[in-house]
Amino acid sequence: MLKMVLLQFCATIVATAIAAVFFGPAGAISAVLGGLSCVLPSALFALRLHLVAKRGGSGHVTAFFVGEFLKVASIVGLLVLVGLRYEDVHWGGLFIGLILALKANLFAFLVKT
C-alpha cells in the first residue's frame, strides 16, 4: 500500500512538471494541490489499514469500506477547499494533478515488487 502512495506522489510530481510547461506557475501549484488532494487521504487510508491489520481479529472488511468512504469524502472536501481558498487556481492544472494521482495504479505494473 505504501508503494501505491509513493507512486501517486511521483505521478503528482510528473503532473506538476506537465502543468508548469503548459500552464505556468499557477498551473503547477494547482497540479500540486490536486495531486496532494488525492495523495494525503490515500496515505491516511493506507496507515489506517496497516494498523487494523496489525491489530488482528475481524473487522477488516468494515474498516476497509469505512476507510474508503472517508478517503473519497476527504478528496472531495480537499478539492472544494482548494477551489474556495486558492484564488489563482488553474482548473486544467488541478485536474491534471488529480487525474494522474488517481490513475497512478495503472502504472503500478512498471514497478517491480
Secondary structure, DSSP 8 states (H G I E B T S, - for coil): -HHHHHHHHHHHHHHHHHHHHHHHHHHHHHHHHHHHHHHHHHHHHHHHHHHHHHH-SS-HHHHHHHHHHHHHHHHHHHHHHHHHH-TT--HHHHHHHHHHHHGGGGGGGGS--
